[in-house]
Amino acid sequence: MVSTPDTLVSEGSGEYRARGLVQALASTVTDHAQPFREMVARIERALDDPSEFGGAIVIMPPQGDPLAWNTNGPKPDLLQFWNAVKVAIEQRVTEIVNEAQARDPWRR
């Protein structure tokens, strides 16, 4: 049984289950969209002076906090930008590995 906000199933209490599912999905989408909306606002503020915009990124993993930042500066450096992305990802991977090893010391 699949439902969308426009097509709710009305089989007794099934309608309420479908409506609850739609609300839960909408809430999840809204929560996951928030870092992107915040970044749009930051980019729009930065574009008041385009020479100050140096790039932006939002990474939304399936669990945990998103990685989101933008860089400003009169001379955006492409290598520096991508290196910052790589370092942030490597740090997060290291944290996840350390957490997994702390839970299960035999895990490698």
C-alpha positions in Angstrom: 0.0 0.0 0.0 1.7 3.2 -1.2 0.4 6.6 -0.5 1.4 10.2 -1.2 0.0 13.4 0.3 -2.4 13.5 -2.6 -3.6 9.9 -2.5 -4.4 8.6 1.0 -5.8 5.1 1.3 -9.1 4.9 3.1 -9.5 1.4 4.3 -10.8 1.9 7.8 -7.8 2.7 10.0 -5.5 2.3 7.0 -6.1 5.9 6.1 -4.7 7.0 9.4 -1.6 4.8 9.0 -1.0 6.1 5.5 -1.5 9.7 6.7 1.0 9.1 9.6 3.5 7.6 7.1 3.2 10.6 4.8 3.7 12.9 7.8 6.7 11.0 9.0 8.3 10.9 5.5 7.6 14.7 5.1 9.2 15.3 8.5 12.3 13.3 7.5 12.6 15.1 4.2 12.2 18.4 5.9 14.9 17.5 8.5 17.3 16.3 5.8 16.7 19.4 3.6 17.5 21.9 6.4 21.3 21.9 5.9 20.7 22.6 2.2 18.3 25.5 2.9 20.8 26.9 5.3 23.6 26.7 2.7 21.4 28.4 0.1 21.0 31.3 2.5 24.7 31.4 3.1 25.5 31.3 -0.6 23.0 34.1 -1.3 24.6 36.3 1.3 28.0 35.5 -0.1 26.9 36.4 -3.6 26.3 40.0 -2.5 30.0 40.2 -3.3 30.8 37.4 -5.8 34.5 38.0 -5.5 34.3 36.8 -1.9 32.6 33.4 -2.8 35.1 30.5 -2.7 32.8 27.5 -2.9 30.3 25.5 -0.8 29.5 21.9 0.0 26.8 20.0 1.9 27.3 16.2 2.4 24.3 14.4 4.0 25.3 10.9 5.2 22.6 8.4 5.9 23.3 8.7 9.7 25.0 11.4 11.7 25.6 15.0 11.2 26.0 16.6 7.8 29.2 18.2 6.6 28.4 21.7 5.4 30.6 24.7 4.9 31.3 27.5 2.5 34.6 29.3 1.9 35.1 32.9 1.3 38.0 34.8 0.1 39.2 37.1 -2.6 41.2 34.3 -4.3 39.4 31.0 -4.1 41.8 28.1 -4.5 40.4 25.0 -6.1 43.1 22.7 -4.7 42.6 24.1 -1.2 38.8 23.6 -1.4 39.0 20.0 -2.5 41.7 19.2 0.0 39.5 20.6 2.8 36.6 18.3 1.6 39.0 15.3 1.6 40.4 16.0 5.0 36.9 16.5 6.5 35.8 13.2 5.0 38.9 11.4 6.2 38.4 12.8 9.7 34.8 11.5 9.8 35.9 8.1 8.5 38.5 7.9 11.3 35.9 8.8 13.9 33.6 6.1 12.7 36.3 3.5 12.6 37.4 4.5 16.2 33.8 4.3 17.4 33.4 0.8 15.9 36.6 -0.4 17.4 35.7 0.9 20.8 32.4 -1.0 20.6 34.0 -4.2 19.3 37.8 -4.3 19.9 38.2 -7.4 17.7 36.8 -5.6 14.7 39.4 -4.3 12.2 
